[in-house]
Amino acid sequence: MISPDTSSTLMARRGKEGLKLKMGSQENTEAVERIVSIVLDQEDGDLEEDKNAENVEDQNQEEPELQQIEAQADQVEDEVDFWGQISRSPSPWGRSYATSYATSYAEPEKETTTEEDLYDDVVASFIYGTNSPFKISEHPSFINMFETLHPGYKPPTRHQVAGKILNRVYEKEQQKCIKKVKGTNVCMSLDGWAITVNEPILCSSITSFCSSTYLVETIDTRGHPQPTAEYLFKIAVHAIQKCEREYGCKVGSFVTDNAVNVLKMRNELLKDDLEGLICYGCSAHILNLLLKDIGITNIKEHIVQIVKYFTSNEVASSAYKNAGGSELKLYKRGRWNTLSDSCETCLENWEIMAKVCEGPSKDKLDKTIMRKIMDSNIQICADDMSKVLKHIVEALNRVQQKQCDIGESLEVWKILEQKMKEVGVSKDTWAKFKKRMALAISPIHFLANLMHPIYRGKRLSTSEVNQGTLWLGNHHPGVKDIIIKAHTGSDPFNESMFQQELVEAGPKAWWQSHKDILSIEAYEFACQVFTTTASTVGTDKMFSSFGMVQSVERSRIGPEKAEKLSFIYTALNQNMNDDE
């Protein structure tokens, strides 16, 4: 007798239609159909006792017949490449046999299994991580690659990559993010952006202690072309609550740019006092404003035009090289360090370019460029600009590092202040610098610098130290004593704890290593302070990926799908070295 388990296994392995193809005999097919009916009835538990007895007798009669069917099927198995077809495509018999029995066999559509889902996710992750077009999955060369590497596997379609697989990979990457940030302090940043299809959005992201940045959400602000402080406040509170609810982390700090409406919003957050939230402005944004304040942008245009002309014009370039000119560095838009290099190389070769303008090729050169080269005022201003620009760019590069917290950012501002004094800038430039520095610095910056195990507030004035400790006493009075003891190196701290090899691990790691001598409140406050980031660089890079994802050619994907793609793109490229 054939047991239900045995017959079910047989049917699942081959299927009724498969046996039809092999045997072609109506008599044998009818025998198979009778057995299938018995199996289905037994699995559904619908047979009555009297029918069970009759079926057992029928099975005893049909068992030799079934054995004959199997023997004949094995003989023709090599001639009919039926099972080869099954092995090269997702098996339709992997589902319940009732489903296969109800429909005639045909080449099945692509159905995912657990293993196939894994393959699809890996392929799709490659597409998302490289920002490749979805249609690449249907390119003949792409399909042929997988047929060669893994015969039997067929890549997902463009619609699957843009649909259910995108949702699945997004959820997986989001779960990885949750595991990393759950139960920790994070720094949230908020910034605005207009994507290539002229759709304004607001983006909120978080940066964890390990300096990984994750997109929290994007909000379409087309109905609010000029968002008010009240509107931004609601968005900020919603983003904080969503992050803490969905990611299980604590938003300890909040950094934004310094637009007027954003400043008002930030002040409202401070008034609301969201469980001791630390709010401050982006130092990188303020340094960029400083560059504009001191007129560097005006001189920049002259330098850019001169360098571009002598590197791209065939006559000028040839005459310049023949005169012994060295390589000129081109300015790359948005990268202030390249402007510093461009200005420096231009000044080094200014005399050579002047000789070219007075040489045999002068009649073939652009008159506007020649006038700029011969203008001594431009040269003097460029020289003054170069001295200041170099130091500001160094500061800008440093505060844009992911590991730069607000304690270190204050150190950067203090060093820049000293450099500006040494250069001997004009009174007007000095006043503009002090104004921007005051905008970037707050009492919490003084306190963070004082708590930093490397800097320990050594550059702070007595007034600045007092401002920091006063803020601490007003907001966290319970930790004031232990923080001051750490600053002074008094018991339970001592100077041996501040040795170079111990503090190089970073301020948060240093405070964590002394968890045993800290109260819970002091430990959590130290983690909160040193999870801050000096700038919104993480969000800015998020916008860059958003712009690549939702380009003009791909504008139809919409903000929601672009948000998922940006999240995945950033997550998959988190550990790659930036070219910037």
N, C-alpha and C positions, 0 to 999 in steps of 0.2 A: 504493500500500500504506500502511496505517496503522501507524506505528511504535509500539512499546510505550509510549514516553514520551508520544506524542500521545494514544493511547487512554486511558492512565492519567489524563492531565490532563482529558480529556473526562469520564471517569467520575467523577473527584473533583469536577469542577465541577458536574455536574448529577445524576449518580446514576441508577441503573437505574429506581428507582421514580418519579423525577421525569419521566423520559422516558415512562414508562407513563401518567402523568397527562396529559401533553401530547398523546400520540399516540392512546392508546386502541386501537391496532391490534395484533392478536395477531401478524400477520406481521412487523410492524416490531419488536415486542418480542422475538420469537424471534431476529431478526437481531442485536439488541443483546446478547441473552444469549450468542449464539455468540461475539461479539467479546469480551465480558467473560471468557468461559472461556479464550480465547486469551491475553488480557492476564494473567490470574492464573497460567496455566501458565508463561508466559514469565518472570514475576517470580519464581516459585518455582524456576525452573531445572530443571523436571521433564520437559521435552519431549525426546524423542529426535530424532536427526537426520532419520530418515525421516518422522516426524510433523511436524517443522518444515517440511519441503518441502511436505507436503500443506496445512498451515495457511497457508503463504505463498500457495499457489494459491487457497485459500478466501478469504483476505483480499482478493486482487485482484478476486475476483468480488463480494465484499461491499462494496467501497469505494464504488461508485456508490450502492448501497443505503443505506449510512450517510449519504452526502451528502444523499440525498433525505430521510432522517429528520431531519437537522439543519435543512434548509430548511423542512420542514413544522412543526417545533418552533418556529422563529423566528416563523412566521406567527401561531401561536396564543399566543405568549408574553405578549402584552398582555391576552389574554382570561383566562388562568389566572394567578392571582396566587401562583404557587408560589414563585418566586424572591423575591417580596416577603416571604413567610413566612420564608424562609431568612435574609434580611437582618435580620429583626427578632428572630432567636433564634440561639443558638450553633449553628453549622453542624454537622450530623451527618457531613458529608462531610470535615470536617477530620481525621477519623481515617482509618485505612487503608480502602481501598475494600472489602476483603474483609469487614470488619465491617458496612459498610452493605449490602453485597450479601446477606449472610446473613440480614438482618432486613428486614421490610417497613417502609416509612416511617411514622413517627408523630411527633407533636409531641415533640421530644426533651426529656429532663430537663435541668436546668441543669448544664452541663458547663463547667468552668473552662478557660480558655486563659491564656496568659501575660498578655495585656492584661486579660482579665477578672479574673484574680487581683489585678492592680494596682488595678482599680476596687474589688473586694471589700475589699481591705486598707485602702483609703482610707476607705470607708464604715464598716468595722468600727472603724478607728482613731478616727473621730468618736464612735462609740458608747462605746468604751473611755475615750477622753480626757474625755468629758463625764459618764461614769458613768451613761449612759442604760440603761434596761432593754433586754435583747436583743430583746424582742418589737416594739420600735419599727421594726425592719427589715421587719416584715410588716404594718405599719399602712397602710391604703389611701392616706392622705395622703402618707406617706413614699414609697410606691411611685409615686404619681402625680407627685411632685416629680421623680423620676428619669426617668419617662416623658416629662415635659415638657422637662427639661434635656438628656437624652441618650436619645432614642428607640432602643429596641432593647436597652437595658440593664435588667436586672432585679436589684434588690438581693438579697443573700444572705438565706437564711432564718435564723430565730433559732437553729436547731440548728447551722447552719454558723458563725454568729457565735460561738456558745458552744463550738464544737469545733475543726475543723481550721483555721479562719481565726485563731482565738485563738492556737493553737500557732504558726502561721506569723508573725503579727505579733509575738508574744513573742520568737521567735527573731531576727527582724529588729532589734527594739529592743535585744535582748541583744548582738547583734553590734555595734551602734552604741556601746553601752556599752564593749565590749571594746576597740574602736578608740580610745576616749578615754582609758582607764585603763591600757592595756597598756604595760608597761615603766615605770610611774610608782609613786610612793609614795601610798598611800591610808590614810585613817583609818577604822577599823572601830568601830562601836558596837553594843552588845547591850542589849536591854531586853525586858521582859515585858509582856504585854497579855492581857486577857480580852475576847474579841470578844463581840458582842451575843448570841450564842447560848450564852454562858457556856462557851466553849471556850478554855482558857488556851493561849497560844502564846508562843514566844520569837522575836524578830525580830532578825536581824543585817543591817546595811546598811553601805555604804562611802561615804565622801565624798572626792571627788577634789580636786586642787589648785584646779580651777576652781569649786569649791563645789557641784558637782552630786552628788546623792545617789542611790544605786541600792540596791535591795533584793537581798540575796544569797540569803537563804533564811528560811523560817519553820518552826518546829518545834512540833508539837503536844505539849504537856506534860501532857495529861490524866492520864497515868499517874504523874505526879510533881507533885501539887498544891502541894508545898513543896519545890522543887528544892534539893538539897544543893550545897555548894560543889564537890564532886567531880563531880557530874553536870553542873553549869554549866561546869566546867573542860573536860570532854570536848566539850561543845557548842562552846565557844569555840575550842578547838584545831581541831575539825572545820571550823568556819566559816572560820577563817583558811586552812587547807589547801585547802579547796574554792575559796575566792576566788582564791588565788594560782595554783591549777591551772587553773581555768576562765577566769579573766579576765586571766591573765598579768601581774598587778600585784604589788607588794610591800606587805603590810600592815605599815606602820611604827609605827602607834600604835593603841591600843585604849582606848576610853572607855566607861564604864558608869555606872549609877546607884550609890547608896551603901548599898544594903541589906546586912545583915550577911553573908548567904551570898554575895552578889556581891563584897563586900570580900575575903572569904576566897579566892574564886576568882581575884580580881585578884592577890592575893599569890602564889598558886600559879603564875600566869602569869609573874610576875617571877622566881620561883625557877627556873622552867623555862628562862628566858632564851631565848625564841624569836628568836634572831638579833638581839638588841638591841631587842626590842619595847618601846615606851614605853607604860606603863599608868597611868591616872589616873582620877579621879572627875569626874562631870559637875558643873560649877560652877552651872548653872541649877538642878539638883536640890537642891544644898546651899543655895542662896539661898532656895529655897522652904521648906526645913526651917527656915532662920533666921527667916523670917516667922512660922512657927508657934511657934518657940521663944519669941519675944518677946511673944507674946500678941496679935498683930494679928488672928488669926482670931476671937478672942472679941469684940473691938471691932467687927470687920467685920460681924458679924451685926446689931448694933444699927444701924449706919450703913445697911446694906442695907435693913432693915425700915423705917426712917424715910424714906429717899429713895423707896422703892417706894410707900409709903403716900401721900406728898404728890404723887406723879406719877400715880397710878392712881385714887385715890379722888376722886370728882367734887366733893364738898363741900370736902374739904381742899385740893384743887388750885385750886378757884375762889377760896377765901378767901386762899390763899397768893399767888396772882397779884394779887388786889385789894390785898393788903398791900405789893406792890412786890417780891416775891421774884423772883430771876433763875432761869434754867434750872438744874435739878438733873441731874447726870450719873448714869446708872444703871450699876451694876456688872455686867459680863458675866463669867459664870463662867469661871475659869481665866485671866483676863486681869488681872493685877495692876495694870497701868497704869490700867485703867478704875476699879479700886478707889481708886487714888490720886486720880483726878479726882473721883470720887464723894464721897470724904471731904472734899476741898478745897472743893467747891461747897456741901456740907452745912454745913461750919463757917462759910463766908462768910454763909450765910443762917440761921444758928441763931437769932439774935435775932428775925428775922421769923417763923420757925416758932413760937417761944415766944409771940409776940404773938397769933398765930392761935389757939393753944391757950387763951389767956386772953380771946379775943374773943367776939363774939356766936354764933359757930358751935361753941363748945366742947362744947355738949350733944350735938352730932351727930358728934363726933370719937371715934375709938377711944381708950379710956382707957389701954390699954397703951402706945400710941404717945405719948400726952400725958405719961405718967410718964417715958418715956425722954427726951423733950425737956426736961422740967423737972429732970432729974437732972444736977446739975453735974459729978458724977464721970465720967459718960459723956462729957460735953463735954471735960473736961480730958484724959481718956485718948485721946479721938479727936484732940485737938490734938497731943498728944505722938506719937501714932501717925502722924499725917500728916507730921510733920517727918522721922521715920525712914523711913516708907514710901516717900516720894518718892525718896530716895537709893537705897534697895534696889531699887526698881522700875527706876530708871535703870541700875543695874548689871545687873539681870536681863535687861533688854532688850538690853543691849550684848553680854553673853556668849552670848545666843541667836542672834546674827547668824552666818550661815554662815561669814563670813570671819574670825571671831574665833578666833585660835589660843591656845595655852596661854601664850605670852609676853604677849599682850595681856590675857588673862584675869587674869594676876597684876597687871597695871597697874590693871585694874578693881577688884580687891580692895584694892589699896593706896589708890586714890582713895576707895573706900567707907570704908576705915579712917579716913582723914583726916576725912571728912564726919561720921562717927559721933563723933569727938572734938569737932568743932566744935559739933554739936548738943548735946552734953553728956548723953549717955545715962546711965542708972543703972549702978551697978557690976554688977548682975545681968545687965543687957542686954549690957554690954561683955564680960563673961565668956562669955556665950553666943555673941556674935559671934566672939570670938577662937577659941573651940572649933570653930566651923564653918569659919572661915578656915583653921585648921590642917588640917582634913579635906580641904579643897579644894586646898591647896598642897603641892607636893613639891619636892625639889631640881631636878628637870628643869624645873619652872616658873621657878625662879630663873635657870637657865641660858638658857632660851628668852627670858626678858625681857632678859637680859644680851646675847644675840645679836641682839635686835631692833634694826634700824638706826634706828628712831625713838626708842625708850625707852632702850636701851643701859644698862639697869640703874641708872638715875639714882635711883630710889626705893629701891633695895636697900641694906640695911645691909651692913657688912663681913662679918658672920657669914653672911648670905644669899648674898653673892657667893662666899664660901669654900665654902659647901655646894654651890653650882652647879658650881664648877670642880672640886671634889673628886669629884662624881658623874661629871663628864666624864673626869677622869683614870682613874677606875676602870673605866669602860665603853668609852671611846674615847680612849685615851691618845695615839694617833697624830695626833689633830686638836686637841689641847689648845693647842698653841703658836699655831696660826693663828687659833683662836677668840679667844684672849686678845689677840692683836695687832689683830684686828678691833674688839674691845671698846675698846681703848685708842687706836685710830687710828694705830698705829705701822706702820712699813714691813712689808709692801708696801701697807698701807692708809694713807690720809691723810684729813684732815678734809673736803677737797673732795668726797670720795665720799659724805658724809653730808648734802649739801645737800637742802633740802626737796623740790625737784622730782625728786630722784633716789630718795628714800626713800618717796615717796607711792604708788609703784606697788605697794608691799607688801613684806614681808620676804623671801618666797621669790623674788620677781622680782629683788630687790636682790642676793641671794646668787647667783642664776643669772647676773646681769650681770657678776659677777666670777669666773666659772668658770675663766678663764684663769690666775688666780693661786692657785687652790685645787687641792689634791690630789683625786683621785677620791673618797677616803674622806671628806674634809671637805665636798666638794660634796654627796655623797649624804646625809651626816648633816644638813646644813643643810636639804635638801629634806624629809627625814624630820621634822625638828622643826617646820617651818612648813607641813606638811600636816595637822597636828593640828587638831582642833576642840575648842573649850572646853566644848561640851555635846553631848548626844544629841538636839539639836533635829531633826536630819534623820530619825532613827528615830521620834521622836514624831510628826512630820508623816506619816511612812510609816504609822504606826498609825492616824492619822486617816483616811487614804485607805483603809486596810484595813477600818476600821469602816464606811465608806460603801459599799465594795464588797460586803462580806458583812453586810448588814443582816438584820434579822429576816425581812423579806420574801424575801430572797435567800439564806437560810441553807443551802439545799440545794446550792449550788454547791460547797461543800467548801473546805477550807483550801488545797489544791493549786491549784485554779483561781483562788481568791481571791488567792493569791500572784502568779500571772501577771498578773491584772488590776491588782493594786496596782503591780506593777513597770511595766506599760505606762502606767497612769494617771499615775504620778509622772514617768516619762520624758517623756511628751507634754506635761506641764504644768510642766516644769522651768524654763522661761524666763519663765513668767508671773509677774506681780507678786502677792505674797501680800496678802490683805486684812488680815492680822494686823499 
